[in-house]
Amino acid sequence: MFDVVFYEPCIPSNTGNAIRLSACTGITLHLVEPLGFNFSDAHLRRAGLDYHDLADMIVHPNFDALLGHLGENRRIFAFTGRTTKSFADVAYQPGDVLLFGPEPTGLPDHILDHDAVTQRVRIPMRPHIRSLNLANSASIAVYEAWRQNGYAGAV
């Protein structure tokens, strides 16, 4: 399946929704610290409902720890508004990593420019709109990658 990374997420309800996405699709959700919330946050619990035990989630202390966990030869697609390449033009493969930045700012340059990042991609949207919601963006990306791979494991 695929891995989704939230780099330094700030809004608990987005992470709660991504936990639910993990349970429903089989992705592994990686959270890179620091987090802008704690796991006792009511918004996180409410958004994740009772899916926390069904989700595969790993918290990493920093980006290097994430990369060490993922291992080598993983394709990492960094989602950003700072490219013209559409995420839909990628032929996704099981094991691909979909990387998203924090809600207020997106991925910082040092992550976008990191040697481990295979490619920057964007989700198309109307001009002059800053961004989609983080959890919505992750859902759009996961379902496109999963669709391309025949919804493996789904019923």
C-alpha positions in Angstrom: 0.0 0.0 0.0 1.0 3.6 0.4 2.4 5.7 3.1 1.2 9.2 3.9 3.3 11.7 5.9 2.1 14.7 7.7 5.1 16.8 8.4 4.6 18.8 11.6 0.8 18.9 11.4 -0.9 21.6 13.5 -4.7 21.0 13.4 -5.9 18.0 15.3 -9.0 17.4 13.4 -7.0 17.0 10.1 -4.9 14.3 11.8 -8.0 12.7 13.2 -9.5 12.5 9.7 -6.2 11.1 8.3 -6.4 8.4 11.0 -9.8 7.5 9.7 -8.4 7.5 6.2 -5.7 5.1 7.3 -8.2 2.7 8.7 -10.5 2.8 5.6 -7.8 2.5 3.0 -4.9 0.6 4.6 -2.3 3.4 4.3 0.3 3.9 7.0 0.1 7.4 8.4 3.3 8.9 9.6 3.4 12.0 11.7 6.7 14.0 12.0 7.1 16.0 15.2 6.7 18.5 16.5 2.9 18.2 16.4 0.7 21.2 17.1 -1.5 19.1 19.4 -1.5 16.2 21.7 -3.3 12.9 21.4 -5.7 13.7 24.2 -7.2 16.6 22.1 -11.0 16.2 21.8 -10.9 17.4 18.2 -8.5 14.6 17.2 -10.5 12.0 19.0 -13.8 13.2 17.5 -12.5 13.3 14.0 -10.9 9.8 14.3 -14.0 8.4 16.0 -13.4 4.8 16.9 -10.9 4.2 14.1 -7.7 4.8 16.1 -7.3 1.1 16.8 -7.9 0.2 13.2 -5.3 2.6 11.8 -1.6 2.1 11.2 0.1 5.3 12.5 3.7 6.0 13.5 5.1 9.2 15.1 8.6 10.2 14.2 10.7 12.7 16.2 12.0 14.4 13.0 12.3 14.0 9.2 15.6 12.0 9.3 14.0 9.5 11.7 11.1 9.1 9.2 13.5 8.5 6.3 15.4 6.0 8.4 12.2 4.1 9.1 11.1 4.2 5.4 14.4 2.9 4.2 16.1 3.5 0.9 14.6 3.4 -2.6 11.2 4.8 -1.7 9.6 7.3 -4.0 8.5 10.4 -2.0 6.1 12.8 -3.6 6.0 16.2 -1.9 2.6 17.9 -2.3 3.0 21.6 -2.7 1.6 24.6 -4.6 5.1 25.4 -5.7 5.2 23.3 -8.8 3.2 22.8 -12.1 3.4 19.0 -12.1 -0.1 17.5 -11.4 -0.3 14.7 -8.9 -2.6 12.9 -11.4 0.2 12.7 -13.9 2.2 10.3 -11.6 2.0 6.5 -12.1 1.8 5.5 -8.4 3.2 2.2 -7.2 2.7 0.4 -3.9 5.2 1.7 -1.4 5.1 5.2 -2.7 5.2 8.0 0.0 2.8 11.0 -0.2 4.2 13.9 1.8 2.2 16.8 3.1 3.2 19.9 5.0 1.7 21.8 7.9 -1.6 23.5 7.5 -0.6 27.1 7.7 2.6 27.1 5.6 3.0 23.9 3.6 6.3 22.1 3.3 9.4 24.2 4.0 12.1 24.6 1.3 14.6 22.4 3.1 12.1 19.5 2.9 11.0 20.2 -0.6 14.7 20.4 -1.7 15.7 17.3 0.2 17.5 14.6 -1.8 15.0 12.0 -0.6 12.1 13.8 -2.3 11.5 12.2 -5.7 9.2 14.9 -7.1 7.1 17.9 -6.2 3.4 17.5 -7.2 0.3 19.6 -6.8 -3.4 19.1 -6.7 -4.9 21.4 -9.3 -7.4 24.0 -8.2 -8.7 27.4 -9.2 -6.2 30.3 -9.4 -5.8 32.6 -6.4 -6.9 30.0 -3.9 -4.2 29.3 -1.3 -4.8 25.6 -0.5 -7.1 22.7 0.2 -7.7 21.3 3.6 -4.9 19.0 4.6 -7.0 15.9 5.3 -8.9 16.5 2.0 -5.7 16.8 0.1 -4.4 13.5 1.6 -7.7 11.8 0.7 -7.6 13.0 -2.9 -4.0 11.8 -3.3 -4.6 8.4 -1.6 -7.6 7.6 -3.6 -5.9 8.5 -6.9 -2.9 6.3 -6.1 -5.2 3.5 -4.9 -7.4 3.8 -8.0 -4.4 3.5 -10.2 -3.6 0.3 -8.4 -7.0 -1.3 -8.7 -8.1 -0.5 -5.2 -6.0 -3.4 -4.0 -7.4 -4.9 -0.8 -10.8 -3.2 -1.1 -14.2 -4.8 -1.2 
